[in-house]
Amino acid sequence: MPGREMRFWGWGEDARAGEPLAHRLDWLRERLGTSLAAPSPPPRLDDLRLDTGALTGATLGELRTIVGAGGVRDDRAARVQHAAGKGYPDLVRLRSGDARPAPDAVVWPATHAQTRAVLELCARRGIAVVPFGGGTSVVGGVEPLRGSHGSVIALDTGRMSRLVALDERSCLAVLEPGLRGPEVEHLLRARGWTLGHLPQSFEYSTAGGWVATRSAGQASTGYGRIDALVHGARLAAPAGDVVLPAMPASAAGPDLRELLVGSEGVLGVLTQVTLRVRPRPASGRYEAWMLPGFQAGREALRTLTQDGLAPDVARLSDEPETEMSLVLAGGGLRSALLDRYVRARGVDGGALAIVGWEGEPARVAWRRRGGAAALRRFGGVALGPGPGRAWARGRFHAPYLRDDLLARGVLVDTLETAAPWSGLERLYRSVRDALGEHAPLVACHVSHLYPTGASLYFTFLARQDAGDPLGQWSRAKRAACEAIVAAGGTISHHHAVGRDHARYLPAEASPLGVEALRAAKARLDPSGIMNPGKLLTDSPIGATDFAQRIWTGPLR
Amino acid sequence: MPGREMRFWGWGEDARAGEPLAHRLDWLRERLGTSLAAPSPPPRLDDLRLDTGALTGATLGELRTIVGAGGVRDDRAARVQHAAGKGYPDLVRLRSGDARPAPDAVVWPATHAQTRAVLELCARRGIAVVPFGGGTSVVGGVEPLRGSHGSVIALDTGRMSRLVALDERSCLAVLEPGLRGPEVEHLLRARGWTLGHLPQSFEYSTAGGWVATRSAGQASTGYGRIDALVHGARLAAPAGDVVLPAMPASAAGPDLRELLVGSEGVLGVLTQVTLRVRPRPASGRYEAWMLPGFQAGREALRTLTQDGLAPDVARLSDEPETEMSLVLAGGGLRSALLDRYVRARGVDGGALAIVGWEGEPARVAWRRRGGAAALRRFGGVALGPGPGRAWARGRFHAPYLRDDLLARGVLVDTLETAAPWSGLERLYRSVRDALGEHAPLVACHVSHLYPTGASLYFTFLARQDAGDPLGQWSRAKRAACEAIVAAGGTISHHHAVGRDHARYLPAEASPLGVEALRAAKARLDPSGIMNPGKLLTDSPIGATDFAQRIWTGPLR
């Protein structure tokens, strides 16, 4: 079992949580138009409501025969640890003392063969299987729904955590799925390489999870999304194996890799992935810029990207997020120096951009020169590397802040989308306005750039409705999702579909396209045990009350 | 109906065929170790064997009701024109005077709605449908097989040939499938844009065909393969439509675009594709280099590519192909100057590379400087832009040369594969040696570069066995395909699967992976009318004698 586990009721570990946000509360109070509650303590493990596990001793014994005695647990701690991802409704539920639904047991296979054997046993016994990597899903992707089956296990990939091979001539690394972000980078960097995949969940999410959820990292504008990095994969499905050798490119029919990338555990368990890696960059430079506004900033980034000058990291905040960043981040971002610098040039109230380049120093310098010239053409003012470094230092910390806010009775959530450049302004306004009906504070940034479009990442905050926090959230979430669909955006640019977005998938994949995926699933998973109620589900049959409420309860 | 049709018995049009290869015959005779036959005349349309069309007048009438009277033809010329692609066995068959199998009729729908209606009618009547774009397949992709159905039509996309929309802010063009290469570029260039997709079939192949076959063009190292350019698509399937709006990127489940790209007509007909386009490049520079040998040259290209310095066009010939290029190409490539230049530097017998860069002059110059420095480090000698320009002028002409050779009783064919860099040497030797058992002249070039690997493109020539040309070809083809599979290459890097490679697909897609694709096909095409006997077929049930012979006849 991996040693480091996240706080079951929130993000990360106590030792890494850092300072709470006490000194920025005044600003928040003012913006939310209400006083904040005193921080409530997190729930205690022993107080949580939990159903008795549904697996018989005989079945648990069969599972132990496959994976060893240490590879199966049905104690309270293990079940609660795998009872939810880290989405807002999940955390609200756990904070309310409710750990239902929880898996009936957690199973840690150590090999591909053990994984296959577990799936075959579960197919025979009618046990649903929820693949579980880092457990960081914010879309309900690891919710232990059992569908039409009588029981459900979480299949934790944490014991499959080897760097299987590194082909340095071909820049390809073969990884097992349970490797977490820091482990991936540690193993690769020791040999002079990097994957460069840094989602905000980096410290806890896993290689397998990245592939299964079609993940994007903070540097994916430069390094490429995980789908661009996947070259080969191995899937253990209830009906057998799909083994896709690493190819640089192929014209041999539809690309089955792309069926596995983003499959979110509904087809089987990824037991190996072959990813493109790069020589560890010799240098990196992150810096902040202030643009005259969000719209001008987007035009600057579009021009940069279409001219082949996109930085490796690029995020551009709208005006509300710029203000929030300056207030909440403190430290490096909001020194007296910064204030003076910005005000002198008359772009106060502008849009903050973080841009970063990595690689050989000479090439970083060359690329930065081209990028900086373009940003200046659009009225950008360089704020220097200080705030850029501050952002890089705190890049994985935002989820802790969310826990602090939750404890104080604040609804805080994020969601994201993408669209072609020509549709981005409409998409931005639609989602911002839709969320604005439900939350006084809505902030947005462009998080990833492509020649043909970009992603938008929204954060929204409101005082929590203590009487019906789930209904409150559902209404806001639904309004945002419907605005995304109506404006032609994708329902997710990097959080995936999971439980929360499944009803919106047919809008962009076509109902018949979803049917084709279901047909492929039925061939790989004939008894439907793999991750029920996610991705390809549009009806809440067999779902828990909790999931039903998210899907349909307060919404229809 | 499009005005320009290819010679039914070979490539292209008489007016563009250019000079035959008369003056290089001595060299060929010597290398093939035999005298060549006198050129045989092409077959005459009226002499071809052809079965009577199997469609009733009533069915033809129903088709005409859908697409208009001019949109259906069952005359000899139309049927023969759609009786085959341009693979070696197809041309051998037609040259032998046999146009069987031919489609029972050819249908040209003008719209998506007409396409859907034709497919629905064919599903009801049990008529197989072979989507037909440019008809340039060299893997039997448009062979009019009827599978278990009583009749078969070719569905020609030639009347769907509009540039539907150009989104200049997002660099996205919406194209109808029947647009041929020159039409695509003409429409885009008139507005300052380019797709930059230039397969050797460019002059006749179509946008829909490129997407359906997962095509790569000569400049795809720089511009990206067609799969990297596809952002959206619309498919008319017998069971309904799949409409995928253009997205720059998404995490909304498996990427259905990748199910349509490379689907080779077995799922339905692509009636619209949205492709990334670029501003028309301001300048371009093509030049030739001589490297000390194929292996050293590959190392040079690998280093270039992994350092981010890949040219937009890069092809590197092995020693036999270098010699063949110098002899056969004549003119620009083999001037007395070139001889002196190369000999002075002691790289005679080396490996010829063509490299090209396109874009803003300053950036072309900058990229070229970096590329040239790397090529020199590996012993490369620049031969200047003259031979590069000569290559660019003749880039689409090789298929005419093949017709000349066929007329003289020479077996000539090409095949291609790709693998990670670490496996490329083994793949090269395996395929070269396997073909060498069947052909005295085997040549190869690297045609596309990726950070993780490259493609190999083989040409092989032998004196044709006049008594059993198909058996002779089948043995060579099979030996090469088995060598590719054994060495871990992909069965096709850019020619696709079609009829000829279908039996090798499970080796790289997994038998269960192919089953998953078949399940998706069954959902979209429940009666199995779409392009039977291609891509997902591993048994020749219902195939013609001709196809059976290719699949199994002389091979087992």
Interface residues (C-beta under 8 A of the other chain):
Chain A: D167 R169 S170 C171 L172 T213 R214 S215 A216 R225 D227 H231 A237 A239 G240 D241 V242 V243 L244 P245 A246 M247 P248 A249 S250 A251 A252 G253 P254 D255 L256 R257 E258 L259 L260 V261 G262 S263 E264 L267 R276 R278 R302 Q306 G308 R363 A418 A419 P420 W421 S422 G423 H448 Y450 P451 T452 G453 A454 S455 G488 T490 I491 S492 H493 H494 H495 A496 V497 H501 L505 E508 A509 S510 P511 L512 G513 E515 A516 L517 R518 A519 A520 A522 R523 L524 L535 L536
Chain B: D167 R169 S170 C171 L172 T213 R214 S215 A216 R225 D227 H231 A237 A239 G240 D241 V242 V243 L244 P245 A246 M247 P248 A249 S250 A251 A252 G253 P254 D255 L256 R257 E258 L259 L260 V261 G262 S263 E264 L267 R276 R278 P279 R302 Q306 G308 R363 A418 A419 P420 W421 S422 G423 H448 Y450 P451 T452 G453 A454 S455 G488 T490 I491 S492 H493 H494 H495 A496 V497 H501 L505 E508 A509 S510 P511 L512 G513 E515 A516 L517 R518 A519 A520 A522 R523 L524 L535 L536
